[in-house]
Amino acid sequence: MVVGAIATAVINAVFVIIAGFILISKILPKISDLIQGANVQDNRIISGVMGLLIIAIYILVINGVLKILSVVENQYLGYLNYLNEGVSILVSFLPYIQWIVVAALIGIFISKKK
């Protein structure tokens, strides 16, 4: 039964990592193309917004993997609980990153209309 719980947790963690990879490799380039369609004069804005989105995805993936693996009762996986405090600090920054991305996107589309 313990082996089944560990295997299920590992498979769930792998699926979270695969979902993060799909977001970064497939969906974010489409968002970048959408923003570039706004005829932005400065490409540094687009790369900055994409960088913030990638950081947010990494934080969410790490948080998801740690939550999945911390449930398993194993002496080696128990060491992952030490990382939870650091990741919780990173997760607390996500609302600020979201507001920065929203403000940048609003600025991009407002500048397009001028």
MOUR-V925942 format. One record per residue. N is the residue number from 1. RES is the residue in three letters. PHI is phi in whole degrees, -180 to 180 (NA if undefined). OMEGA is omega in whole degrees, 0 to 359 (999 if undefined). D_CENTER is the distance of its C-alpha to the mean C-alpha in Angstrom with 2 decimals. Layout:
n:N res:RES phi:PHI omega:OMEGA d_center:D_CENTER
n:N res:RES phi:PHI omega:OMEGA d_center:D_CENTER
This chain:
n:1 res:MET phi:NA omega:181 d_center:32.08
n:2 res:VAL phi:-67 omega:179 d_center:30.00
n:3 res:VAL phi:-64 omega:178 d_center:29.22
n:4 res:GLY phi:-65 omega:179 d_center:28.06
n:5 res:ALA phi:-67 omega:179 d_center:25.67
n:6 res:ILE phi:-66 omega:180 d_center:24.21
n:7 res:ALA phi:-64 omega:178 d_center:24.00
n:8 res:THR phi:-64 omega:180 d_center:22.31
n:9 res:ALA phi:-65 omega:180 d_center:19.67
n:10 res:VAL phi:-67 omega:179 d_center:19.09
n:11 res:ILE phi:-64 omega:177 d_center:18.98
n:12 res:ASN phi:-62 omega:179 d_center:16.44
n:13 res:ALA phi:-65 omega:178 d_center:14.18
n:14 res:VAL phi:-65 omega:178 d_center:14.84
n:15 res:PHE phi:-66 omega:176 d_center:13.99
n:16 res:VAL phi:-64 omega:179 d_center:10.50
n:17 res:ILE phi:-65 omega:178 d_center:10.12
n:18 res:ILE phi:-64 omega:178 d_center:11.93
n:19 res:ALA phi:-63 omega:176 d_center:9.91
n:20 res:GLY phi:-63 omega:178 d_center:6.73
n:21 res:PHE phi:-65 omega:179 d_center:9.57
n:22 res:ILE phi:-64 omega:177 d_center:11.09
n:23 res:LEU phi:-60 omega:184 d_center:8.41
n:24 res:ILE phi:-73 omega:187 d_center:8.46
n:25 res:SER phi:-89 omega:185 d_center:12.18
n:26 res:LYS phi:-111 omega:188 d_center:13.65
n:27 res:ILE phi:-85 omega:180 d_center:12.15
n:28 res:LEU phi:-64 omega:174 d_center:10.96
n:29 res:PRO phi:-62 omega:177 d_center:14.47
n:30 res:LYS phi:-69 omega:176 d_center:16.07
n:31 res:ILE phi:-66 omega:177 d_center:14.52
n:32 res:SER phi:-62 omega:177 d_center:15.76
n:33 res:ASP phi:-64 omega:178 d_center:19.09
n:34 res:LEU phi:-64 omega:180 d_center:19.34
n:35 res:ILE phi:-69 omega:179 d_center:18.98
n:36 res:GLN phi:-68 omega:175 d_center:21.42
n:37 res:GLY phi:-69 omega:178 d_center:23.75
n:38 res:ALA phi:-82 omega:180 d_center:24.24
n:39 res:ASN phi:55 omega:179 d_center:26.32
n:40 res:VAL phi:-75 omega:182 d_center:24.56
n:41 res:GLN phi:-73 omega:185 d_center:26.97
n:42 res:ASP phi:-109 omega:181 d_center:24.61
n:43 res:ASN phi:-74 omega:177 d_center:21.93
n:44 res:ARG phi:-66 omega:178 d_center:20.40
n:45 res:ILE phi:-64 omega:181 d_center:18.99
n:46 res:ILE phi:-65 omega:180 d_center:17.12
n:47 res:SER phi:-66 omega:177 d_center:15.80
n:48 res:GLY phi:-67 omega:179 d_center:14.80
n:49 res:VAL phi:-65 omega:179 d_center:12.91
n:50 res:MET phi:-65 omega:177 d_center:11.14
n:51 res:GLY phi:-62 omega:177 d_center:10.46
n:52 res:LEU phi:-65 omega:178 d_center:9.01
n:53 res:LEU phi:-66 omega:178 d_center:6.68
n:54 res:ILE phi:-66 omega:177 d_center:5.76
n:55 res:ILE phi:-62 omega:179 d_center:5.69
n:56 res:ALA phi:-62 omega:179 d_center:3.65
n:57 res:ILE phi:-66 omega:177 d_center:0.82
n:58 res:TYR phi:-60 omega:180 d_center:3.84
n:59 res:ILE phi:-63 omega:180 d_center:4.87
n:60 res:LEU phi:-66 omega:179 d_center:4.31
n:61 res:VAL phi:-66 omega:180 d_center:5.65
n:62 res:ILE phi:-62 omega:179 d_center:8.09
n:63 res:ASN phi:-63 omega:179 d_center:9.07
n:64 res:GLY phi:-64 omega:180 d_center:9.77
n:65 res:VAL phi:-64 omega:180 d_center:11.69
n:66 res:LEU phi:-65 omega:179 d_center:13.56
n:67 res:LYS phi:-67 omega:180 d_center:14.57
n:68 res:ILE phi:-68 omega:185 d_center:15.82
n:69 res:LEU phi:-78 omega:181 d_center:17.67
n:70 res:SER phi:-75 omega:179 d_center:19.07
n:71 res:VAL phi:-74 omega:184 d_center:21.10
n:72 res:VAL phi:-72 omega:178 d_center:23.11
n:73 res:GLU phi:-88 omega:179 d_center:26.31
n:74 res:ASN phi:-143 omega:184 d_center:26.72
n:75 res:GLN phi:-67 omega:181 d_center:28.01
n:76 res:TYR phi:-84 omega:178 d_center:25.62
n:77 res:LEU phi:-74 omega:176 d_center:22.44
n:78 res:GLY phi:-65 omega:178 d_center:23.64
n:79 res:TYR phi:-69 omega:177 d_center:22.73
n:80 res:LEU phi:-67 omega:179 d_center:19.03
n:81 res:ASN phi:-63 omega:178 d_center:19.92
n:82 res:TYR phi:-69 omega:179 d_center:20.51
n:83 res:LEU phi:-82 omega:184 d_center:16.88
n:84 res:ASN phi:-61 omega:181 d_center:16.00
n:85 res:GLU phi:-66 omega:178 d_center:17.47
n:86 res:GLY phi:-66 omega:180 d_center:15.50
n:87 res:VAL phi:-70 omega:178 d_center:12.13
n:88 res:SER phi:-66 omega:174 d_center:13.58
n:89 res:ILE phi:-66 omega:178 d_center:14.35
n:90 res:LEU phi:-65 omega:179 d_center:10.86
n:91 res:VAL phi:-65 omega:179 d_center:9.86
n:92 res:SER phi:-68 omega:176 d_center:13.01
n:93 res:PHE phi:-84 omega:183 d_center:11.91
n:94 res:LEU phi:-59 omega:177 d_center:9.20
n:95 res:PRO phi:-61 omega:179 d_center:12.27
n:96 res:TYR phi:-69 omega:177 d_center:13.66
n:97 res:ILE phi:-64 omega:179 d_center:10.83
n:98 res:GLN phi:-63 omega:180 d_center:11.09
n:99 res:TRP phi:-67 omega:177 d_center:14.83
n:100 res:ILE phi:-65 omega:179 d_center:14.87
n:101 res:VAL phi:-65 omega:179 d_center:13.12
n:102 res:VAL phi:-63 omega:179 d_center:15.55
n:103 res:ALA phi:-64 omega:179 d_center:18.41
n:104 res:ALA phi:-66 omega:179 d_center:17.86
n:105 res:LEU phi:-67 omega:177 d_center:17.84
n:106 res:ILE phi:-63 omega:178 d_center:20.89
n:107 res:GLY phi:-63 omega:179 d_center:22.54
n:108 res:ILE phi:-64 omega:184 d_center:22.07
n:109 res:PHE phi:-76 omega:173 d_center:23.61
n:110 res:ILE phi:-70 omega:180 d_center:26.31
n:111 res:SER phi:-68 omega:177 d_center:27.32
n:112 res:LYS phi:-68 omega:184 d_center:27.61
n:113 res:LYS phi:-75 omega:181 d_center:30.18
n:114 res:LYS phi:-78 omega:999 d_center:32.35
